[in-house]
């Protein structure tokens, strides 16, 4: 995909960038930040082909097959962990179905099956919870830490079990979604949905325009190009850069700048999809609104 600097080649203002949602950022034109962007002409929405299957079994048997669900999804929907971590639990041999240990990924279960993890039956009919936390420094993004360090769970006092959607480094601050909705979490992190995440990075020196262009052209990191769709340079502090990516590899932003000889001194995530931490002090959190949850689910095909 061709990437280009704004045709005017002029630095445009970008006021209150941190306060705006990801949906409105691309529409701003009266701004004071250097803006680099690329055109987006591809849609990730894919049509699903309808497949007609010839039934070779009685109707009752077919109906039973239709009710089977992947084991990792059922575990994630119970709210005890994410879908990805559910796969790890299955492979570790701590998941049982009807009293028998299951280690096969992709194993399917029926609504009547009894499922336990580490000897404990999984919860049923759990109310879904959706939270945004403005993560401060020095907190581990994990449900628990083997070294007994502070985790983001220490900041949220709820009886319900929730888990982080993805990860942020210990010293990275900003937007962190947390939920007990395993299916939504799995889709938000899956690269096929290209969910945008926006970061503010403070560098050790001014970012050169040629390097900004190189970033948009695609810097190769660990065998693949980083997919940066927007980049802004603060004219009041050209060491401060805002960039939007629609993928989420570990340490991607820091590695991106290191490839060009820069060091990231501070990193703050400003937005995850349509969710920001606007007006939330560091360490505070809030429940997502019904509209925000609806928009997230719509982005990943759950509505």
MIKOLPA-403438 format. One record per residue (C-alpha): residue number from 0; residue in one letter; z, x, y negated. Coordinates in steps of 0.02 Angstrom, whole numbers. Layout:
! residues N
<node><i>NUM</i><aa>A</aa><c3>Z</c3><c1>X</c1><c2>Y</c2></node>
...
***
This chain:
! residues 303
<node><i>0</i><aa>X</aa><c3>0</c3><c1>0</c1><c2>0</c2></node>
<node><i>1</i><aa>X</aa><c3>-50</c3><c1>68</c1><c2>-169</c2></node>
<node><i>2</i><aa>X</aa><c3>94</c3><c1>107</c1><c2>-285</c2></node>
<node><i>3</i><aa>X</aa><c3>76</c3><c1>129</c1><c2>-472</c2></node>
<node><i>4</i><aa>X</aa><c3>168</c3><c1>156</c1><c2>-634</c2></node>
<node><i>5</i><aa>X</aa><c3>160</c3><c1>8</c1><c2>-755</c2></node>
<node><i>6</i><aa>X</aa><c3>-16</c3><c1>6</c1><c2>-827</c2></node>
<node><i>7</i><aa>X</aa><c3>50</c3><c1>24</c1><c2>-1005</c2></node>
<node><i>8</i><aa>X</aa><c3>133</c3><c1>187</c1><c2>-958</c2></node>
<node><i>9</i><aa>X</aa><c3>269</c3><c1>141</c1><c2>-1083</c2></node>
<node><i>10</i><aa>X</aa><c3>456</c3><c1>142</c1><c2>-1054</c2></node>
<node><i>11</i><aa>X</aa><c3>513</c3><c1>-40</c1><c2>-1055</c2></node>
<node><i>12</i><aa>X</aa><c3>686</c3><c1>-107</c1><c2>-1089</c2></node>
<node><i>13</i><aa>X</aa><c3>790</c3><c1>-174</c1><c2>-945</c2></node>
<node><i>14</i><aa>X</aa><c3>951</c3><c1>-251</c1><c2>-1015</c2></node>
<node><i>15</i><aa>X</aa><c3>1092</c3><c1>-309</c1><c2>-906</c2></node>
<node><i>16</i><aa>X</aa><c3>1005</c3><c1>-250</c1><c2>-748</c2></node>
<node><i>17</i><aa>X</aa><c3>1169</c3><c1>-243</c1><c2>-655</c2></node>
<node><i>18</i><aa>X</aa><c3>1203</c3><c1>-428</c1><c2>-693</c2></node>
<node><i>19</i><aa>X</aa><c3>1038</c3><c1>-495</c1><c2>-631</c2></node>
<node><i>20</i><aa>X</aa><c3>1000</c3><c1>-555</c1><c2>-456</c2></node>
<node><i>21</i><aa>X</aa><c3>867</c3><c1>-472</c1><c2>-352</c2></node>
<node><i>22</i><aa>X</aa><c3>755</c3><c1>-625</c1><c2>-373</c2></node>
<node><i>23</i><aa>X</aa><c3>747</c3><c1>-610</c1><c2>-562</c2></node>
<node><i>24</i><aa>X</aa><c3>738</c3><c1>-422</c1><c2>-584</c2></node>
<node><i>25</i><aa>X</aa><c3>550</c3><c1>-413</c1><c2>-563</c2></node>
<node><i>26</i><aa>X</aa><c3>520</c3><c1>-545</c1><c2>-697</c2></node>
<node><i>27</i><aa>X</aa><c3>610</c3><c1>-453</c1><c2>-839</c2></node>
<node><i>28</i><aa>X</aa><c3>496</c3><c1>-382</c1><c2>-972</c2></node>
<node><i>29</i><aa>X</aa><c3>611</c3><c1>-352</c1><c2>-1123</c2></node>
<node><i>30</i><aa>X</aa><c3>707</c3><c1>-201</c1><c2>-1060</c2></node>
<node><i>31</i><aa>X</aa><c3>758</c3><c1>-24</c1><c2>-1109</c2></node>
<node><i>32</i><aa>X</aa><c3>751</c3><c1>68</c1><c2>-943</c2></node>
<node><i>33</i><aa>X</aa><c3>604</c3><c1>169</c1><c2>-883</c2></node>
<node><i>34</i><aa>X</aa><c3>521</c3><c1>57</c1><c2>-755</c2></node>
<node><i>35</i><aa>X</aa><c3>414</c3><c1>112</c1><c2>-609</c2></node>
<node><i>36</i><aa>X</aa><c3>351</c3><c1>-18</c1><c2>-488</c2></node>
<node><i>37</i><aa>X</aa><c3>220</c3><c1>-53</c1><c2>-359</c2></node>
<node><i>38</i><aa>X</aa><c3>125</c3><c1>-211</c1><c2>-320</c2></node>
<node><i>39</i><aa>X</aa><c3>180</c3><c1>-312</c1><c2>-170</c2></node>
<node><i>40</i><aa>X</aa><c3>36</c3><c1>-403</c1><c2>-90</c2></node>
<node><i>41</i><aa>X</aa><c3>99</c3><c1>-418</c1><c2>87</c2></node>
<node><i>42</i><aa>X</aa><c3>207</c3><c1>-559</c1><c2>153</c2></node>
<node><i>43</i><aa>X</aa><c3>323</c3><c1>-526</c1><c2>297</c2></node>
<node><i>44</i><aa>X</aa><c3>319</c3><c1>-709</c1><c2>348</c2></node>
<node><i>45</i><aa>X</aa><c3>229</c3><c1>-724</c1><c2>514</c2></node>
<node><i>46</i><aa>X</aa><c3>164</c3><c1>-878</c1><c2>598</c2></node>
<node><i>47</i><aa>X</aa><c3>228</c3><c1>-913</c1><c2>772</c2></node>
<node><i>48</i><aa>X</aa><c3>102</c3><c1>-956</c1><c2>902</c2></node>
<node><i>49</i><aa>X</aa><c3>140</c3><c1>-1108</c1><c2>1010</c2></node>
<node><i>50</i><aa>X</aa><c3>130</c3><c1>-1068</c1><c2>1194</c2></node>
<node><i>51</i><aa>X</aa><c3>102</c3><c1>-1204</c1><c2>1321</c2></node>
<node><i>52</i><aa>X</aa><c3>187</c3><c1>-1169</c1><c2>1487</c2></node>
<node><i>53</i><aa>X</aa><c3>145</c3><c1>-1258</c1><c2>1647</c2></node>
<node><i>54</i><aa>X</aa><c3>304</c3><c1>-1321</c1><c2>1728</c2></node>
<node><i>55</i><aa>X</aa><c3>327</c3><c1>-1268</c1><c2>1906</c2></node>
<node><i>56</i><aa>X</aa><c3>503</c3><c1>-1338</c1><c2>1928</c2></node>
<node><i>57</i><aa>X</aa><c3>589</c3><c1>-1508</c1><c2>1918</c2></node>
<node><i>58</i><aa>X</aa><c3>628</c3><c1>-1577</c1><c2>1745</c2></node>
<node><i>59</i><aa>X</aa><c3>815</c3><c1>-1554</c1><c2>1766</c2></node>
<node><i>60</i><aa>X</aa><c3>793</c3><c1>-1370</c1><c2>1807</c2></node>
<node><i>61</i><aa>X</aa><c3>679</c3><c1>-1348</c1><c2>1656</c2></node>
<node><i>62</i><aa>X</aa><c3>806</c3><c1>-1428</c1><c2>1540</c2></node>
<node><i>63</i><aa>X</aa><c3>939</c3><c1>-1311</c1><c2>1606</c2></node>
<node><i>64</i><aa>X</aa><c3>829</c3><c1>-1159</c1><c2>1572</c2></node>
<node><i>65</i><aa>X</aa><c3>800</c3><c1>-1220</c1><c2>1394</c2></node>
<node><i>66</i><aa>X</aa><c3>987</c3><c1>-1219</c1><c2>1361</c2></node>
<node><i>67</i><aa>X</aa><c3>1012</c3><c1>-1036</c1><c2>1407</c2></node>
<node><i>68</i><aa>X</aa><c3>1056</c3><c1>-918</c1><c2>1264</c2></node>
<node><i>69</i><aa>X</aa><c3>1066</c3><c1>-729</c1><c2>1256</c2></node>
<node><i>70</i><aa>X</aa><c3>1242</c3><c1>-668</c1><c2>1292</c2></node>
<node><i>71</i><aa>X</aa><c3>1250</c3><c1>-554</c1><c2>1139</c2></node>
<node><i>72</i><aa>X</aa><c3>1207</c3><c1>-700</c1><c2>1025</c2></node>
<node><i>73</i><aa>X</aa><c3>1344</c3><c1>-810</c1><c2>1099</c2></node>
<node><i>74</i><aa>X</aa><c3>1472</c3><c1>-670</c1><c2>1075</c2></node>
<node><i>75</i><aa>X</aa><c3>1414</c3><c1>-640</c1><c2>895</c2></node>
<node><i>76</i><aa>X</aa><c3>1418</c3><c1>-826</c1><c2>856</c2></node>
<node><i>77</i><aa>X</aa><c3>1599</c3><c1>-831</c1><c2>912</c2></node>
<node><i>78</i><aa>X</aa><c3>1641</c3><c1>-722</c1><c2>762</c2></node>
<node><i>79</i><aa>X</aa><c3>1723</c3><c1>-576</c1><c2>851</c2></node>
<node><i>80</i><aa>X</aa><c3>1587</c3><c1>-449</c1><c2>814</c2></node>
<node><i>81</i><aa>X</aa><c3>1407</c3><c1>-424</c1><c2>762</c2></node>
<node><i>82</i><aa>X</aa><c3>1260</c3><c1>-448</c1><c2>880</c2></node>
<node><i>83</i><aa>X</aa><c3>1226</c3><c1>-262</c1><c2>886</c2></node>
<node><i>84</i><aa>X</aa><c3>1406</c3><c1>-222</c1><c2>929</c2></node>
<node><i>85</i><aa>X</aa><c3>1403</c3><c1>-359</c1><c2>1060</c2></node>
<node><i>86</i><aa>X</aa><c3>1267</c3><c1>-261</c1><c2>1150</c2></node>
<node><i>87</i><aa>X</aa><c3>1382</c3><c1>-108</c1><c2>1149</c2></node>
<node><i>88</i><aa>X</aa><c3>1523</c3><c1>-211</c1><c2>1224</c2></node>
<node><i>89</i><aa>X</aa><c3>1409</c3><c1>-274</c1><c2>1361</c2></node>
<node><i>90</i><aa>X</aa><c3>1353</c3><c1>-98</c1><c2>1405</c2></node>
<node><i>91</i><aa>X</aa><c3>1533</c3><c1>-39</c1><c2>1406</c2></node>
<node><i>92</i><aa>X</aa><c3>1571</c3><c1>-164</c1><c2>1545</c2></node>
<node><i>93</i><aa>X</aa><c3>1706</c3><c1>-260</c1><c2>1451</c2></node>
<node><i>94</i><aa>X</aa><c3>1613</c3><c1>-427</c1><c2>1451</c2></node>
<node><i>95</i><aa>X</aa><c3>1632</c3><c1>-551</c1><c2>1592</c2></node>
<node><i>96</i><aa>X</aa><c3>1539</c3><c1>-713</c1><c2>1627</c2></node>
<node><i>97</i><aa>X</aa><c3>1629</c3><c1>-832</c1><c2>1745</c2></node>
<node><i>98</i><aa>X</aa><c3>1741</c3><c1>-689</c1><c2>1799</c2></node>
<node><i>99</i><aa>X</aa><c3>1600</c3><c1>-567</c1><c2>1839</c2></node>
<node><i>100</i><aa>X</aa><c3>1563</c3><c1>-412</c1><c2>1735</c2></node>
<node><i>101</i><aa>X</aa><c3>1392</c3><c1>-415</c1><c2>1651</c2></node>
<node><i>102</i><aa>X</aa><c3>1312</c3><c1>-253</c1><c2>1589</c2></node>
<node><i>103</i><aa>X</aa><c3>1131</c3><c1>-312</c1><c2>1576</c2></node>
<node><i>104</i><aa>X</aa><c3>1062</c3><c1>-327</c1><c2>1400</c2></node>
<node><i>105</i><aa>X</aa><c3>965</c3><c1>-488</c1><c2>1377</c2></node>
<node><i>106</i><aa>X</aa><c3>1074</c3><c1>-581</c1><c2>1502</c2></node>
<node><i>107</i><aa>X</aa><c3>1072</c3><c1>-768</c1><c2>1467</c2></node>
<node><i>108</i><aa>X</aa><c3>1212</c3><c1>-894</c1><c2>1483</c2></node>
<node><i>109</i><aa>X</aa><c3>1231</c3><c1>-1083</c1><c2>1479</c2></node>
<node><i>110</i><aa>X</aa><c3>1351</c3><c1>-1185</c1><c2>1371</c2></node>
<node><i>111</i><aa>X</aa><c3>1461</c3><c1>-1212</c1><c2>1524</c2></node>
<node><i>112</i><aa>X</aa><c3>1486</c3><c1>-1026</c1><c2>1562</c2></node>
<node><i>113</i><aa>X</aa><c3>1657</c3><c1>-949</c1><c2>1530</c2></node>
<node><i>114</i><aa>X</aa><c3>1641</c3><c1>-786</c1><c2>1432</c2></node>
<node><i>115</i><aa>X</aa><c3>1777</c3><c1>-659</c1><c2>1399</c2></node>
<node><i>116</i><aa>X</aa><c3>1782</c3><c1>-492</c1><c2>1306</c2></node>
<node><i>117</i><aa>X</aa><c3>1916</c3><c1>-365</c1><c2>1354</c2></node>
<node><i>118</i><aa>X</aa><c3>1998</c3><c1>-502</c1><c2>1457</c2></node>
<node><i>119</i><aa>X</aa><c3>2009</c3><c1>-626</c1><c2>1313</c2></node>
<node><i>120</i><aa>X</aa><c3>1905</c3><c1>-787</c1><c2>1308</c2></node>
<node><i>121</i><aa>X</aa><c3>1789</c3><c1>-790</c1><c2>1158</c2></node>
<node><i>122</i><aa>X</aa><c3>1832</c3><c1>-919</c1><c2>1022</c2></node>
<node><i>123</i><aa>X</aa><c3>1734</c3><c1>-1081</c1><c2>1017</c2></node>
<node><i>124</i><aa>X</aa><c3>1669</c3><c1>-1183</c1><c2>870</c2></node>
<node><i>125</i><aa>X</aa><c3>1722</c3><c1>-1057</c1><c2>737</c2></node>
<node><i>126</i><aa>X</aa><c3>1696</c3><c1>-1105</c1><c2>555</c2></node>
<node><i>127</i><aa>X</aa><c3>1572</c3><c1>-985</c1><c2>477</c2></node>
<node><i>128</i><aa>X</aa><c3>1637</c3><c1>-877</c1><c2>334</c2></node>
<node><i>129</i><aa>X</aa><c3>1531</c3><c1>-783</c1><c2>206</c2></node>
<node><i>130</i><aa>X</aa><c3>1608</c3><c1>-659</c1><c2>84</c2></node>
<node><i>131</i><aa>X</aa><c3>1550</c3><c1>-529</c1><c2>-42</c2></node>
<node><i>132</i><aa>X</aa><c3>1666</c3><c1>-382</c1><c2>-77</c2></node>
<node><i>133</i><aa>X</aa><c3>1649</c3><c1>-259</c1><c2>-221</c2></node>
<node><i>134</i><aa>X</aa><c3>1692</c3><c1>-108</c1><c2>-115</c2></node>
<node><i>135</i><aa>X</aa><c3>1793</c3><c1>31</c1><c2>-198</c2></node>
<node><i>136</i><aa>X</aa><c3>1788</c3><c1>216</c1><c2>-151</c2></node>
<node><i>137</i><aa>X</aa><c3>1886</c3><c1>290</c1><c2>-6</c2></node>
<node><i>138</i><aa>X</aa><c3>1873</c3><c1>139</c1><c2>107</c2></node>
<node><i>139</i><aa>X</aa><c3>1790</c3><c1>146</c1><c2>278</c2></node>
<node><i>140</i><aa>X</aa><c3>1666</c3><c1>7</c1><c2>316</c2></node>
<node><i>141</i><aa>X</aa><c3>1730</c3><c1>-40</c1><c2>487</c2></node>
<node><i>142</i><aa>X</aa><c3>1843</c3><c1>-169</c1><c2>568</c2></node>
<node><i>143</i><aa>X</aa><c3>1960</c3><c1>-28</c1><c2>620</c2></node>
<node><i>144</i><aa>X</aa><c3>1965</c3><c1>161</c1><c2>605</c2></node>
<node><i>145</i><aa>X</aa><c3>2020</c3><c1>279</c1><c2>744</c2></node>
<node><i>146</i><aa>X</aa><c3>2092</c3><c1>400</c1><c2>615</c2></node>
<node><i>147</i><aa>X</aa><c3>2196</c3><c1>261</c1><c2>538</c2></node>
<node><i>148</i><aa>X</aa><c3>2109</c3><c1>275</c1><c2>370</c2></node>
<node><i>149</i><aa>X</aa><c3>2095</c3><c1>129</c1><c2>250</c2></node>
<node><i>150</i><aa>X</aa><c3>1957</c3><c1>6</c1><c2>296</c2></node>
<node><i>151</i><aa>X</aa><c3>1878</c3><c1>-136</c1><c2>199</c2></node>
<node><i>152</i><aa>X</aa><c3>1977</c3><c1>-255</c1><c2>310</c2></node>
<node><i>153</i><aa>X</aa><c3>2134</c3><c1>-201</c1><c2>218</c2></node>
<node><i>154</i><aa>X</aa><c3>2062</c3><c1>-279</c1><c2>59</c2></node>
<node><i>155</i><aa>X</aa><c3>2030</c3><c1>-452</c1><c2>132</c2></node>
<node><i>156</i><aa>X</aa><c3>2181</c3><c1>-548</c1><c2>191</c2></node>
<node><i>157</i><aa>X</aa><c3>2113</c3><c1>-685</c1><c2>302</c2></node>
<node><i>158</i><aa>X</aa><c3>2171</c3><c1>-753</c1><c2>468</c2></node>
<node><i>159</i><aa>X</aa><c3>1992</c3><c1>-777</c1><c2>525</c2></node>
<node><i>160</i><aa>X</aa><c3>1903</c3><c1>-630</c1><c2>604</c2></node>
<node><i>161</i><aa>X</aa><c3>1755</c3><c1>-564</c1><c2>505</c2></node>
<node><i>162</i><aa>X</aa><c3>1653</c3><c1>-404</c1><c2>506</c2></node>
<node><i>163</i><aa>X</aa><c3>1545</c3><c1>-306</c1><c2>382</c2></node>
<node><i>164</i><aa>X</aa><c3>1358</c3><c1>-335</c1><c2>372</c2></node>
<node><i>165</i><aa>X</aa><c3>1293</c3><c1>-158</c1><c2>389</c2></node>
<node><i>166</i><aa>X</aa><c3>1376</c3><c1>-4</c1><c2>319</c2></node>
<node><i>167</i><aa>X</aa><c3>1413</c3><c1>91</c1><c2>159</c2></node>
<node><i>168</i><aa>X</aa><c3>1473</c3><c1>271</c1><c2>154</c2></node>
<node><i>169</i><aa>X</aa><c3>1657</c3><c1>299</c1><c2>120</c2></node>
<node><i>170</i><aa>X</aa><c3>1625</c3><c1>353</c1><c2>-61</c2></node>
<node><i>171</i><aa>X</aa><c3>1486</c3><c1>227</c1><c2>-95</c2></node>
<node><i>172</i><aa>X</aa><c3>1544</c3><c1>76</c1><c2>-193</c2></node>
<node><i>173</i><aa>X</aa><c3>1476</c3><c1>-97</c1><c2>-229</c2></node>
<node><i>174</i><aa>X</aa><c3>1409</c3><c1>-250</c1><c2>-140</c2></node>
<node><i>175</i><aa>X</aa><c3>1463</c3><c1>-273</c1><c2>41</c2></node>
<node><i>176</i><aa>X</aa><c3>1435</c3><c1>-436</c1><c2>134</c2></node>
<node><i>177</i><aa>X</aa><c3>1559</c3><c1>-489</c1><c2>267</c2></node>
<node><i>178</i><aa>X</aa><c3>1548</c3><c1>-635</c1><c2>387</c2></node>
<node><i>179</i><aa>X</aa><c3>1580</c3><c1>-700</c1><c2>562</c2></node>
<node><i>180</i><aa>X</aa><c3>1401</c3><c1>-764</c1><c2>576</c2></node>
<node><i>181</i><aa>X</aa><c3>1326</c3><c1>-641</c1><c2>700</c2></node>
<node><i>182</i><aa>X</aa><c3>1151</c3><c1>-714</c1><c2>697</c2></node>
<node><i>183</i><aa>X</aa><c3>1135</c3><c1>-704</c1><c2>508</c2></node>
<node><i>184</i><aa>X</aa><c3>1207</c3><c1>-528</c1><c2>506</c2></node>
<node><i>185</i><aa>X</aa><c3>1083</c3><c1>-471</c1><c2>638</c2></node>
<node><i>186</i><aa>X</aa><c3>934</c3><c1>-540</c1><c2>543</c2></node>
<node><i>187</i><aa>X</aa><c3>988</c3><c1>-474</c1><c2>373</c2></node>
<node><i>188</i><aa>X</aa><c3>993</c3><c1>-298</c1><c2>447</c2></node>
<node><i>189</i><aa>X</aa><c3>833</c3><c1>-311</c1><c2>548</c2></node>
<node><i>190</i><aa>X</aa><c3>691</c3><c1>-212</c1><c2>465</c2></node>
<node><i>191</i><aa>X</aa><c3>561</c3><c1>-347</c1><c2>499</c2></node>
<node><i>192</i><aa>X</aa><c3>639</c3><c1>-459</c1><c2>365</c2></node>
<node><i>193</i><aa>X</aa><c3>630</c3><c1>-321</c1><c2>231</c2></node>
<node><i>194</i><aa>X</aa><c3>789</c3><c1>-378</c1><c2>142</c2></node>
<node><i>195</i><aa>X</aa><c3>803</c3><c1>-290</c1><c2>-26</c2></node>
<node><i>196</i><aa>X</aa><c3>954</c3><c1>-185</c1><c2>-75</c2></node>
<node><i>197</i><aa>X</aa><c3>973</c3><c1>-114</c1><c2>-251</c2></node>
<node><i>198</i><aa>X</aa><c3>1074</c3><c1>43</c1><c2>-293</c2></node>
<node><i>199</i><aa>X</aa><c3>1128</c3><c1>136</c1><c2>-449</c2></node>
<node><i>200</i><aa>X</aa><c3>1131</c3><c1>324</c1><c2>-419</c2></node>
<node><i>201</i><aa>X</aa><c3>1204</c3><c1>453</c1><c2>-537</c2></node>
<node><i>202</i><aa>X</aa><c3>1116</c3><c1>620</c1><c2>-510</c2></node>
<node><i>203</i><aa>X</aa><c3>1168</c3><c1>797</c1><c2>-549</c2></node>
<node><i>204</i><aa>X</aa><c3>1021</c3><c1>815</c1><c2>-671</c2></node>
<node><i>205</i><aa>X</aa><c3>887</c3><c1>712</c1><c2>-757</c2></node>
<node><i>206</i><aa>X</aa><c3>758</c3><c1>632</c1><c2>-644</c2></node>
<node><i>207</i><aa>X</aa><c3>583</c3><c1>690</c1><c2>-688</c2></node>
<node><i>208</i><aa>X</aa><c3>443</c3><c1>563</c1><c2>-700</c2></node>
<node><i>209</i><aa>X</aa><c3>339</c3><c1>657</c1><c2>-571</c2></node>
<node><i>210</i><aa>X</aa><c3>482</c3><c1>643</c1><c2>-448</c2></node>
<node><i>211</i><aa>X</aa><c3>499</c3><c1>457</c1><c2>-484</c2></node>
<node><i>212</i><aa>X</aa><c3>314</c3><c1>438</c1><c2>-441</c2></node>
<node><i>213</i><aa>X</aa><c3>339</c3><c1>539</c1><c2>-283</c2></node>
<node><i>214</i><aa>X</aa><c3>481</c3><c1>424</c1><c2>-229</c2></node>
<node><i>215</i><aa>X</aa><c3>371</c3><c1>271</c1><c2>-251</c2></node>
<node><i>216</i><aa>X</aa><c3>230</c3><c1>356</c1><c2>-159</c2></node>
<node><i>217</i><aa>X</aa><c3>347</c3><c1>376</c1><c2>-11</c2></node>
<node><i>218</i><aa>X</aa><c3>461</c3><c1>521</c1><c2>31</c2></node>
<node><i>219</i><aa>X</aa><c3>469</c3><c1>555</c1><c2>218</c2></node>
<node><i>220</i><aa>X</aa><c3>644</c3><c1>549</c1><c2>289</c2></node>
<node><i>221</i><aa>X</aa><c3>677</c3><c1>583</c1><c2>472</c2></node>
<node><i>222</i><aa>X</aa><c3>499</c3><c1>544</c1><c2>525</c2></node>
<node><i>223</i><aa>X</aa><c3>462</c3><c1>392</c1><c2>416</c2></node>
<node><i>224</i><aa>X</aa><c3>431</c3><c1>357</c1><c2>232</c2></node>
<node><i>225</i><aa>X</aa><c3>568</c3><c1>280</c1><c2>127</c2></node>
<node><i>226</i><aa>X</aa><c3>509</c3><c1>111</c1><c2>65</c2></node>
<node><i>227</i><aa>X</aa><c3>560</c3><c1>103</c1><c2>-120</c2></node>
<node><i>228</i><aa>X</aa><c3>486</c3><c1>-46</c1><c2>-212</c2></node>
<node><i>229</i><aa>X</aa><c3>561</c3><c1>-22</c1><c2>-386</c2></node>
<node><i>230</i><aa>X</aa><c3>639</c3><c1>119</c1><c2>-484</c2></node>
<node><i>231</i><aa>X</aa><c3>715</c3><c1>121</c1><c2>-659</c2></node>
<node><i>232</i><aa>X</aa><c3>781</c3><c1>265</c1><c2>-762</c2></node>
<node><i>233</i><aa>X</aa><c3>916</c3><c1>229</c1><c2>-891</c2></node>
<node><i>234</i><aa>X</aa><c3>851</c3><c1>296</c1><c2>-1059</c2></node>
<node><i>235</i><aa>X</aa><c3>1029</c3><c1>320</c1><c2>-1120</c2></node>
<node><i>236</i><aa>X</aa><c3>1070</c3><c1>428</c1><c2>-970</c2></node>
<node><i>237</i><aa>X</aa><c3>918</c3><c1>492</c1><c2>-877</c2></node>
<node><i>238</i><aa>X</aa><c3>1031</c3><c1>554</c1><c2>-737</c2></node>
<node><i>239</i><aa>X</aa><c3>1063</c3><c1>372</c1><c2>-693</c2></node>
<node><i>240</i><aa>X</aa><c3>932</c3><c1>289</c1><c2>-583</c2></node>
<node><i>241</i><aa>X</aa><c3>917</c3><c1>113</c1><c2>-513</c2></node>
<node><i>242</i><aa>X</aa><c3>810</c3><c1>90</c1><c2>-359</c2></node>
<node><i>243</i><aa>X</aa><c3>771</c3><c1>-51</c1><c2>-239</c2></node>
<node><i>244</i><aa>X</aa><c3>735</c3><c1>-25</c1><c2>-54</c2></node>
<node><i>245</i><aa>X</aa><c3>692</c3><c1>-152</c1><c2>79</c2></node>
<node><i>246</i><aa>X</aa><c3>763</c3><c1>-58</c1><c2>227</c2></node>
<node><i>247</i><aa>X</aa><c3>933</c3><c1>12</c1><c2>265</c2></node>
<node><i>248</i><aa>X</aa><c3>937</c3><c1>180</c1><c2>351</c2></node>
<node><i>249</i><aa>X</aa><c3>1099</c3><c1>279</c1><c2>350</c2></node>
<node><i>250</i><aa>X</aa><c3>1122</c3><c1>390</c1><c2>196</c2></node>
<node><i>251</i><aa>X</aa><c3>943</c3><c1>348</c1><c2>143</c2></node>
<node><i>252</i><aa>X</aa><c3>969</c3><c1>354</c1><c2>-45</c2></node>
<node><i>253</i><aa>X</aa><c3>1060</c3><c1>521</c1><c2>-40</c2></node>
<node><i>254</i><aa>X</aa><c3>932</c3><c1>597</c1><c2>79</c2></node>
<node><i>255</i><aa>X</aa><c3>790</c3><c1>533</c1><c2>-30</c2></node>
<node><i>256</i><aa>X</aa><c3>850</c3><c1>629</c1><c2>-183</c2></node>
<node><i>257</i><aa>X</aa><c3>902</c3><c1>782</c1><c2>-82</c2></node>
<node><i>258</i><aa>X</aa><c3>721</c3><c1>800</c1><c2>-24</c2></node>
<node><i>259</i><aa>X</aa><c3>674</c3><c1>824</c1><c2>-208</c2></node>
<node><i>260</i><aa>X</aa><c3>817</c3><c1>944</c1><c2>-248</c2></node>
<node><i>261</i><aa>X</aa><c3>940</c3><c1>821</c1><c2>-326</c2></node>
<node><i>262</i><aa>X</aa><c3>1119</c3><c1>783</c1><c2>-279</c2></node>
<node><i>263</i><aa>X</aa><c3>1191</c3><c1>608</c1><c2>-291</c2></node>
<node><i>264</i><aa>X</aa><c3>1358</c3><c1>618</c1><c2>-380</c2></node>
<node><i>265</i><aa>X</aa><c3>1396</c3><c1>430</c1><c2>-375</c2></node>
<node><i>266</i><aa>X</aa><c3>1314</c3><c1>286</c1><c2>-281</c2></node>
<node><i>267</i><aa>X</aa><c3>1346</c3><c1>101</c1><c2>-311</c2></node>
<node><i>268</i><aa>X</aa><c3>1257</c3><c1>-43</c1><c2>-224</c2></node>
<node><i>269</i><aa>X</aa><c3>1216</c3><c1>-175</c1><c2>-354</c2></node>
<node><i>270</i><aa>X</aa><c3>1135</c3><c1>-308</c1><c2>-245</c2></node>
<node><i>271</i><aa>X</aa><c3>1106</c3><c1>-356</c1><c2>-65</c2></node>
<node><i>272</i><aa>X</aa><c3>964</c3><c1>-483</c1><c2>-57</c2></node>
<node><i>273</i><aa>X</aa><c3>1013</c3><c1>-615</c1><c2>-188</c2></node>
<node><i>274</i><aa>X</aa><c3>1198</c3><c1>-570</c1><c2>-189</c2></node>
<node><i>275</i><aa>X</aa><c3>1282</c3><c1>-465</c1><c2>-326</c2></node>
<node><i>276</i><aa>X</aa><c3>1462</c3><c1>-417</c1><c2>-364</c2></node>
<node><i>277</i><aa>X</aa><c3>1444</c3><c1>-469</c1><c2>-545</c2></node>
<node><i>278</i><aa>X</aa><c3>1613</c3><c1>-498</c1><c2>-629</c2></node>
<node><i>279</i><aa>X</aa><c3>1706</c3><c1>-439</c1><c2>-475</c2></node>
<node><i>280</i><aa>X</aa><c3>1821</c3><c1>-291</c1><c2>-506</c2></node>
<node><i>281</i><aa>X</aa><c3>1819</c3><c1>-152</c1><c2>-377</c2></node>
<node><i>282</i><aa>X</aa><c3>1920</c3><c1>-206</c1><c2>-225</c2></node>
<node><i>283</i><aa>X</aa><c3>1903</c3><c1>-393</c1><c2>-261</c2></node>
<node><i>284</i><aa>X</aa><c3>1803</c3><c1>-518</c1><c2>-159</c2></node>
<node><i>285</i><aa>X</aa><c3>1745</c3><c1>-699</c1><c2>-162</c2></node>
<node><i>286</i><aa>X</aa><c3>1669</c3><c1>-828</c1><c2>-46</c2></node>
<node><i>287</i><aa>X</aa><c3>1482</c3><c1>-853</c1><c2>-62</c2></node>
<node><i>288</i><aa>X</aa><c3>1425</c3><c1>-1019</c1><c2>-133</c2></node>
<node><i>289</i><aa>X</aa><c3>1333</c3><c1>-1143</c1><c2>-24</c2></node>
<node><i>290</i><aa>X</aa><c3>1174</c3><c1>-1106</c1><c2>-121</c2></node>
<node><i>291</i><aa>X</aa><c3>1192</c3><c1>-918</c1><c2>-92</c2></node>
<node><i>292</i><aa>X</aa><c3>1217</c3><c1>-944</c1><c2>95</c2></node>
<node><i>293</i><aa>X</aa><c3>1068</c3><c1>-1061</c1><c2>100</c2></node>
<node><i>294</i><aa>X</aa><c3>958</c3><c1>-932</c1><c2>12</c2></node>
<node><i>295</i><aa>X</aa><c3>1012</c3><c1>-793</c1><c2>130</c2></node>
<node><i>296</i><aa>X</aa><c3>973</c3><c1>-899</c1><c2>283</c2></node>
<node><i>297</i><aa>X</aa><c3>807</c3><c1>-952</c1><c2>209</c2></node>
<node><i>298</i><aa>X</aa><c3>757</c3><c1>-770</c1><c2>186</c2></node>
<node><i>299</i><aa>X</aa><c3>778</c3><c1>-736</c1><c2>371</c2></node>
<node><i>300</i><aa>X</aa><c3>705</c3><c1>-895</c1><c2>442</c2></node>
<node><i>301</i><aa>X</aa><c3>865</c3><c1>-989</c1><c2>482</c2></node>
<node><i>302</i><aa>X</aa><c3>808</c3><c1>-1134</c1><c2>371</c2></node>
***
